Amino acid sequence: MEMASENQESVGFLSRGCCWFTSFMRNLASKLVLEPARTARSLAREDPRRIIHSIKVGLAIALVSLIYYFDPLYEGFGVSAMWAVMTVVVVFEFSVGATLGRCVNRGIGTFIGGALGVAAHRLASCFGSEIVEPIILAVSIFIFAASGTFARFFPKWKARCDYGLLIFILTFCLISVSGYRDDEVIDIALTRLSTVMIGGSAALAICILLFPVWAGEDLHHLVADNIEKLGDFLEGFGDEYFKTLEDGNVNFAKWEFRHGKFRFRHPWGEYQKIGGLIRECAFRLDSLNGYLKSEVQTPQEIREIFQESCQTMSSESSHALKNMARAIRTMTSSYVAVAKSHIAIAKSAADNLKSLLKTNSWQQTDLLQIIPVITVASLLIEVVSSTVKIADSVHQLASLARFKKISEDDASKSDQRNTERILRSPSIEGSHGLTISVE
């Protein structure tokens, strides 16, 4: 009996050990294989261009690394050919504008850093003393490294040429230090500059020629989509809040040259202004969203007093924002005029609401009951004001970018068709949350 009991305990221990080991390997496989695979699939579905970008980077590095495999090329550059490979790795970005910006920064930083490094070496050599020369080099490295590092704190320089300043410091230090032990300092500087140019040119050529991703085009569509999100939110807010009781919701673009519909010196700065106004309007809409689920609800008879004006402001502002989004997306200025006609109606409703709020008919009403609806009305008035500002900025963008024109009748008909399509839809989404992304 004792032997049988010991055997059963041994079997039970082995069984538990096998179960634990199986569970451990299953969890390990899930964390190391399944979860990364799901994440990779999600990223690829979200934006298939990421796969193309990865292939382009691999292709650029493979092409530049051929310098190592062919003797004539390797004999010309030697070990310094590694700088070409490193250049591709650090400058190849997702968009053409970002890649061009890093290439220009790296090229200029390498050139200025190399030139000053050679100058510092020549200056130190003039003294002809083994004691003074390293002191001169050390002092020059201290001065330029400290100055370049401090310059990186300048807001405009940090936004435009932070990477270039970093490369300037690196190149200057490398040329100055290596030149102390090697008399061929000019050859070192020229070799580094040429390898950087080879790597940058290869990265830029593949980035532009093979399925290019334009930061300006992405910015253009992002602004239009964000304006449309504001319109989607306002489209359903009025009906959702005032429902009856029976009802049951740029920096990279500036580096790019002319491409597609975007001319040279396209007014990219206007997109930044519009983006700021979109954020301002989104903050107000986010505040409105909180009143849909507020615990303190205004009685229906009081809501009905405000209902018409508030719904008019909400719907007309929504139509105005959607027309402005359509104007940006299609680069057609006529839709801005249609948007302004909707804004005029929204402003009229806002004036009526202001007059209503100034009356003395609220003296016999509990303030706690009317505060929510008055707050909503005030926020909608501010939304109309924000919509006016966005319309002015979009009009300025259309003027500077020379948007095309169509007849206002055609634009109005397009707006009418879009309104009818919305009214035929079984439900209106967008009044339950708002997600705005502006770079």
N, C-alpha and C positions, 0 to 999 in steps of 0.2 A: 504493500500500500504506500509506504514511504517513497519507494522508487517511482511509482506511478505519479505520486504527487509532485515529486521533483521534476519529472519529465513534463508534466503539464505546466509547471511554472516556467520551465525553460522554453517550452513552445510559446507560452503566452508572452514572455519577454521578447523572443525573436519576432513574434507577430507584431507586437507594439513597435519594436524597432524598425521593422519593414514598413509599417504604416507611417511612422514618423519620417523615415527617409524618403518614401514616395511623395508624401505631402511637401517635404522640403524641396525636392527636385521639381515638383509641379509649380510651386510658388516661385522658385528660382527661374524656371523656364518662362513663367508668365512675366516676371519683371525684366528679364534680359532679352526676351524674344517677342512675346505677344504684345506687350504694351508699346515698345518702340515701333513694332509693325503697325499697330493701330494708329499711333501718332503720325507715322510717315504717310499712311493712307489718307488720314484726315488733312494733313498739310498739302498733299498733292491734289486732293479734290478741291480744297479751298482756293488754290491758285496753281494751275498746272504749269505756269511759267517758272515755278521754282525748280521743277525737274529739268526744264530746258536750261536754266541758269547753271545748275550743277554740272550739266554735260558741257556747257560752254567753258566753265572754269577748268574742268579736267582736260578739255581739248587744248586750251591755251597753255597750260602748264606742260602738257606732253610735247607740244610743238617747240616751246622755248627750251625744254630740256634736251632737245636734239643737239644743242651746242656741245654737250658732253660726249655725244656718241660719234661725232664726225671729227676726225683728227684735224682737218684744216681749220675748222671753227674753234676747236679747243686750243690749238696752238696759238690762235690769235688772242684769245681771252684768258686761257688758263683757268685757275681756280676762281677767278673773278666772275666767271660765267654764272656762278651761283647767284650773283646779284640780280641777274635777269629773271631767274626763276622766282626769287624772293619778291621781286617787283610785281610779277603777275599775281602772286598770292595776296599781297597787301593792297593792290589798287583795284582789282577786279570786283566791282560791286554789282548790285542787282540791276540798276538802271544805267542808261548811257550818261546821264548828267552826273551821277555820283562817281562813275568810273572816270569820266573826263576830268572832274574836279580833282580827284586824287592823283591822276596822272600829271596834271599841270602843277599841282602842289609839290609832288615828288620831283618832277623835272626841275622846277625853279629852285626848290630847296637844295637839290643836289648841285646845281650849277653855282649858286651863290656860295654855298658852304664850301664846295671844292675850290672856287676861285679865292676866297678869303683864306682858306687853309694853305694854299700855295703861297699867297702873299705873306702870311704869318711865318711860314717856313723860310721864305727868302729874307724877310726882315731879321729873323733870328740868325740866319747864316752870315749876315753882313758883319756881325760882331766878331766872328771867327774864334770864339772862346767856348770851350766845352763846359765851362761853368755858367756863362751868361746865356747861352743858347737855350738850354732847357728851362731856365727861369722865364725868358721871353715867351716861350711856347706855353708854359703853364699859366702865365698872366693873361695871354691872349685867349686861351681856352676858358679861363675863368670869366673874363669880360664878355665874350660872345655867348657862352653858355648861359650865364646869368641874365644877360640882356634878352636873349631869345626866349628863355623861360618866362621872364616877366612880361614880354610882349604877348604871350599866350593868354594872359588874363584880360587883355583888351577885348571887350565884347564883340566888336565887328571883326577883329582879326581872328578871334577864336571861332566865330561862325564860318568864316571864309577860308582861312589859311592856317588853322591850328596844326594840321598834319604837315604842311609845308615847313612851318617853324620847327617842328620836331625833327624832320629830315635834315633841315639846315644844321641844327645842333649836332646831330649824329655824324653827318658828313664832315663838318668842320673838324670835329674831334678826331675822327678816323684819319683824315688826311694829315692833320697836324702831328698826331702821335706817330703814325707810320712813317711820315717823312723824316722823322728824326733818325731812324735807323736805315732808311733807304733814300739814296740820293735821287732816284728817279721819281720824285714826288709828282711831277707833271704827268708822267705816264700813268701813275696810280689814279690821279684825278680824272684823266681822260677815259681810262678804262672803266672806271665806275660810272661816269656819265653816259658812256656809250652803252653799257649793259643795261642801265636803267631805261634808256631810250628804247632799246630793243624790247625789253619786257613790257614797258608801257605801251609801245606801238602795237605789239601783238595782242595785248589785252583789249586795247581800244578797238582794233580792227575786228576782232571776233565779236566783241560786244555790240558793235554797230551793224556788222554785215549779217550776223546770224540771229534772226528773230529778236530784233532790238526791243528793249523795254524803255519807253520814254517817260521820265519822271514828270515832265510837263503835261503829258496826256493823262497820266494817272491823277495828277493834281486837279486838272480841269474837270474830270469826271467825278472826283471825290467831292469837290465843292458843289457840283450840281446834285449829286446824290444826297448830300447833307441838307441842302435846301429843301429837297423833296421830302426828306424825313420829317422836317418841321411841318411841311404841308400835310403829310399823312397824319401826324399827331393831331393837328388842329381840325382836320377833316372830321374826325369822330368825336372830338372832345365835347363840342356843344351838345350834340344829341345824347352823349353818354351822361353828362353832368345834369342836364336839364330834362332827363327822361321822366315820364309820368310814373306814378306809383304802380301802374299795371305793367310797365315794361320790365323785363327781366334783368365800354372800352375804347518850304519852298525854296528851299535854297538850291536843291539839286537841279531844278528846272532851269535856273538861270545860267547854268553851265552849258546847256544844250544849244546846238545851232538849229537852223531852220529845219523843220520836218513836218510833213503832213499839212495840217491846217494852221500850224503855228509859225508865224513869220519870225524873222530875226528881230530881236528886241521886243518880243511879245511882253505885254505888261503883266508879268508874273506877280509884281508887288500888289496888284489889285486883288489877287486871290487871297493874299494874306489879310488884307483889310476885310474882305467878305467873310473869311474864316473867323475873324474876331467877332464880327457882328452875328454870325451864326451861333457861336458859343454863347454870346450875350442873350440871344433869343432862346437858346436851348435851356439856359438856366431858369428863365421865366416859365418855360413849358414844363420843366421838371417840377417847379413849385405848383403849377396847375395840376399836375398828375397826382400830387398828394391829396387833393381835395376830392378825388373820385372815391377814395376809400376812407374819407374822414369820418371819425366817430360822431362828430357834431354836425348834424345835417339840418339845413334850413327847411322849414315847412314848405310844402308844395305851393301853397297860395302866394307865398312871398317870392318863390322862384319864378313863378309865372310872370311877375311884374318885370323881371330882368330878362326873361327868356329870349324874347325876340331880338333885342339889341345884342345880347351876348352871342347868340347863335349866328347872327349876321356877321359880327366881327370875326368869329371863329371860322365860319365857312368862307367868307370873302378873303380873309388873310390866307387861308389854305389855298384857295384858287390862285391868289397872287404869287405865293411862294412856288407853287407847282409851275406856273408860267415862267417864272424867273429861272427855275431849274431847267425847263425846256429851252429857254433862250440860251443858257450857257451850254447845254448839251449839244444843241444843234447849231450853236453860234449864229443865231438869228435874232436880230434886235427887235423885230416887230412884236415878239411875245412880251417884251418889257412894257410896251404901250398897253397891251391887254392887261398885264399885271397891275399897272397903275389905275386902270379903270376899276378893277376890283378893290384896290386900296382906297379909292375915293368913296366907294360905298361903305367900306369898313370904317373910315374916318367919320362919315356922317352918322353911322350907328354909334360910334364912340362919343360924338358930341351929344347925341340924344341921351345916352346913358349918363354923361356928366350932368346934364340938366336934370335928369331924374334923381340923381344922388343929391342935388342941391335943394330939393323940395323938403318941406317940413312934415311930410306924411309918415315919418318914422318915429315920431315922438311917443306914440302909444304902443310901440313894438319893443319886445325884449331884444336888447342889443346883442346878447349872446346868440340869438337865433339868426340875426341878419349879418353878423360879422363874416361868416364863411362865404356867403354869396357876394357880399360887397368886395371881399378880398379877391374872389375869382374875377369879378367885373373889373377891378382895378388892374389885375394882372393881364387881363385880355386887352385893356387899353394900352398897357405897356408893350404887349406883343404887337399891336397895330403900329405903335411907334417904331419898334424894332424892324418890322416889315418895311416901313417907309425908308429906314436907313439902308436896309439891304437892297431895296429897289434902286435907290440913288447910286449905290456902289456898283450894282450890276449894270446900270445905265452907263456909268463911267467906264466900266470894263468894255462894254459893247462899243462905245465910241472910240476908245484907244485901240482896241483890237480889230476894229473895222468889221464888226459882225455883218453878215449879209442881211438884206431886207426882203421881206415879202409883204404883200398887201395886208393891211390890218383886218380886212374882211376874212381873208384866208386864215389868219392867226386866230380870229374870233371863232370861226367855224371849227377849227381844230380844238380850241378850248371848250366849245360846246359839246363836241363829240366826246371829249374826255370826261366832262361832267356827266353826260348821259350814261357813259360806261360805268362810272362810279355809282350812280343812283341805281343801276340795274344789278350791281353786285349784291349778293345775299347778306353780307356782313361787312362792316367797316373796321379794319384793323388799324392799329397805330395809336390808339388812345390809352393804351395800358402801359406804355413805357417808351423811352426814347434813348437811343444810343447814337451819339454824334462823335465822329473821329476827324479831327483836323490837325495836320502836321505843321 
